[in-house]
Amino acid sequence: MDRQWWQSLYGLPPLIWIVLLGSFFGRGTYFMVWPFLAILLHDKFALGPGAIGVILSVSAMASALLGFYVGALSDRYGRRRVLILGTAINAFAFLVLSMAESLAAFVVSITLCSVGRAIWEPPASALFGDLIHEKKSRELALQFRYFLVNVGAALGPVIGVWAGISAQQSTFGLTALSYLLLCLGFVWAFRYSVAGKQSVAQRHTVTDFSGTLRVLRQDRVFLVVVLANILTLFIYAHFDTSLVQHLTQLQAPALVGLISSMILINALTIVVLQFPLLRVMRGFCVNNRMLTGVIILAMGQVWFALNPADFTYGWLGATFVVSVAEAILFPTMSIQIDRMAPHHLRGSYFGAASFYTFGWSSAPLVGGFIIEWLGGSFLYWSMFVLCGLVAILYRHSRRISEGTSQVRSASSKDYDDRPDGEVENPDGAVESKTSAMA
């Protein structure tokens, strides 16, 4: 990573640092226990993989629609109230989850966790574009946020095991405290910081919700990319709860220790390799970065499908491969949206990216039933095939963008954030901005 990129972090507004630190502490405490939630539900209520999948999926799928609507609202009315509301809901939800004893209480609190995240994530991501006007600094900040999330994910299980609280339900109380502090941080920053006051005063668009929908429908490249990313998240999410259920069904030895090790390797791989991979792939357009990540993700699915139940190092090796794919794909998704979104609809575009949740949240449901009926190997072979479809969609988005590049409007320069006037067509982002302004 170039030194000037790191130096640009020092000048980030307080609101951005609150998002960065909140992501770090929130995700660190979250990963102390959330990956073990399937085990908790199995042990506490004797639920099967299918029932667990329903619980983890349905509420999150509903929250995807909410996230889209909230993103548009934050464009129209500002970010402050939405961010404070979302983080407050998360704090309350994780507090309830830490004390839940009945299945109904678990379902309600898990639903509130999904709702809270759907409310605060789109405007939090949009803040980066609102407050950081230089493109390279903004993309570095988005990369750095994902880096901190994974540092938290790496430290969370280690601290949890060391303190003897990993896989314990009461640990969710720490996650609730993290979100409470994040909520208070937003209250302070919006009231007292210069950038926060500017953000409160800022209104991005007078377009109503139906008008926003029309704009997004016209952006063909964006729609294809959203579909491809939904499928990508669906494939990757089987590394999360579906894999835990697969290992539980296989009766893999030392299951809790194995899962903790996989989480640690996943997070450490991203922490160690994210910025070196960014440097290696900086000559790649965004579309080709995504294609590379999908190919590596497909290799991981084959490894999961073939690995014997008692071959611990095999599970860890497959985790490393999938983690390399994640280090490429996930930060690039945020950059995709940031480049595609016109400034006045940035919250709406990040809100539309909430539809990625359909991929993530449907994975436990689909994966649970496939594992129960057809077995885990069939699931991961199916995901390998699905990776091929995703690659086709990315290539299709590139063809659409090349077809529309001939008619790019000169007005796109008003919000393209290219200080040196460079021309770039990574994945159709430039052309989709033009159509979005129509």
C-alpha positions, -999 to +999 in steps of 0.1 A: +000+000+000+014+034-010+024+056+019+003+085+008-028+063+009-021+056+046-014+092+053-048+101+038-065+082+067-053+108+092-076+134+076-108+114+077-137+132+094-148+121+129-180+106+116-160+082+093-138+072+122-169+064+143-181+042+115-147+025+112-143+019+150-179+009+154-175-017+127-144-030+144-158-034+179-193-044+168-180-072+145-154-083+170-180-090+198-204-103+172-180-130+160-174-142+196-207-161+194-228-155+163-212-182+142-220-207+170-257-196+169-267-227+149-251-249+176-269-229+203-302-234+186-295-271+181-285-278+217-311-255+234-341-265+213-331-297+195-338-280+161-327-297+128-308-280+100-339-271+081-356-254+110-324-235+119-321-223+083-357-210+084-350-190+116-318-175+103-331-167+068-367-154+069-361-124+091-330-114+072-347-117+038-375-093+050-349-068+062-334-066+027-365-047+015-363-025+046-327-016+038-335-006+003-363+017+015-342+032+043-313+040+019-337+061-002-351+078+029-316+087+040-311+104+006-342+124+011-341+133+048-304+129+058-283+102+075-285+112+112-318+099+124-315+067+103-281+059+117-290+066+153-322+045+150-305+015+134-277+013+159-301+017+188-322-012+175-291-033+172-281-025+208-316-035+220-317-066+198-284-081+210-293-073+246-325-093+242-306-121+224-281-123+253-310-131+277-335-150+255-347-183+269-376-192+247-375-200+210-399-171+203-375-147+221-347-160+199-367-155+167-377-119+177-342-109+187-326-124+156-352-105+135-344-072+152-307-078+147-313-081+109-336-051+109-311-029+128-283-038+105-305-032+074-313+003+087-278+015+096-256-001+070-268+018+038-265+053+052-232+044+070-217+034+036-232+064+019-215+087+045-181+078+029-192+094-004-209+123+014-178+133+034-148+120+014-147+137-020-114+124-034-119+091-051-087+073-040-091+084-003-128+072-004-120+038-018-091+034+007-115+042+036-140+016+023-111-009+021-099+000+055-134-005+070-135-040+057-100-045+070-111-034+105-142-056+104-119-086+098-094-076+125-124-076+148-135-110+134-100-124+140-097-111+175-132-119+186-130-157+187-095-156+202-105-132+230-137-153+235-118-185+238-092-169+261-118-154+284-139-186+283-170-168+268-169-181+232-201-198+221-219-185+252-252-167+247-245-140+273-216-128+251-242-110+229-243-084+258-209-072+247-222-068+211-251-048+225-227-025+244-207-020+212-237-008+193-249+014+222-215+031+222-217+035+184-252+050+187-238+075+213-209+082+190-232+092+162-253+114+185-221+133+195-206+135+160-237+148+143-242+174+170-206+187+176-184+178+146-181+201+116-187+172+091-216+160+112-233+194+111-227+196+074-242+161+069-273+170+090-279+201+068-273+181+036-303+169+015-293+149-015-324+147-037-360+157-039-368+125-059-396+105-043-394+068-038-412+058-070-388+082-089-358+064-073-372+031-084-375+044-120-339+055-119-326+022-107-347+003-132-331+022-160-296+014-148-292-020-166-255-025-156-263-019-120-292-044-120-271-071-136-243-064-111-268-066-082-281-100-094-245-113-098-236-101-063-267-116-047-257-150-061-221-144-050-232-137-015-255-168-016-225-190-026-202-175+000-227-176+028-227-214+027-192-210+043-210-196+073-241-214+089-244-241+062-209-253+067-214-254+105-245-276+100-226-298+075-198-303+100-223-310+127-241-336+106-207-352+097-198-353+134-165-336+127-141-340+157-136-311+181-163-291+164-163-259+184-124-257+182-125-264+144-151-237+138-131-212+159-100-221+139-118-216+106-131-182+117-096-172+128-080-183+095-107-166+075-102-133+093-064-135+095-062-143+057-081-111+049-062-090+074-028-102+060-037-104+023-063-077+017-040-048+009-013-069-008-040-083-031-052-048-037-017-038-047-013-069-070-047-064-086-046-026-089-041-029-127-073-050-130-106-033-137-133-039-111-151-064-133-120-085-137-113-084-100-147-098-094-142-125-120-109-135-104-126-137-070-154-159-083-130-183-099-111-187-065-144-190-047-154-219-071-122-237-062-131-235-025-165-250-032-149-280-048-125-285-018-155-283+006-173-309-014-144-334-015-129-330+020-132-360+043-150-353+076-120-361+099-094-342+078-091-311+099-063-295+078-084-299+047-112-278+062-087-252+072-071-252+037-105-248+020-112-220+044-081-202+033-090-205-004-125-191+002-110-163+024-087-152-004-118-150-026-136-130+001-106-106+004-110-098-033-148-098-037-162-081-007-143-048-006-147-046-044-185-048-041-185-016-020-162+001-046-186-011-073-216+007-057-195+038-048-184+042-085-219+035-099-239+058-076-246+094-086-239+117-056-276+126-051-287+090-050-258+074-031-280+062-002-305+047-026-278+028-045-263+014-012-298+007-001-304-013-033-273-032-024-292-044+006-308-069-018-275-087-015-290-098+018-314-121-001-284-141-012-268-142+023-300-148+042-315-174+019-283-196+022-291-210+056-326-219+045-316-235+012-284-250+026-302-265+057-327-284+036-302-295+010-279-308+037-308-326+054-321-342+022-291-345-002-260-340+019-233-313+022-213-325-008-242-320-031-246-285-018-210-275-025-210-290-059-241-270-067-224-239-055-195-246-079-219-247-108-235-215-096-201-198-097-201-204-135-234-185-138-221-156-117-190-154-141-214-152-171-234-124-154-202-103-148-191-108-184-226-098-195-225-066-174-192-057-191-208-062-226-237-039-216-213-012-203-192-014-235-224-010-256-234+021-237-200+037-235-205+052-270-233+074-256-219+085-223-231+119-213-206+147-206-226+156-175-212+125-157-181+145-151-200+165-125-199+137-100-173+112-114-146+123-088-117+120-112-095+150-103-070+143-131-097+138-157-088+101-163-112+079-181-120+046-166-145+019-174-140-008-148-174-025-148-199-002-164-200+022-135-195+053-156-223+044-180-247+034-153-242+068-137-252+084-169-284+064-171-291+071-135-292+108-141-318+105-168 
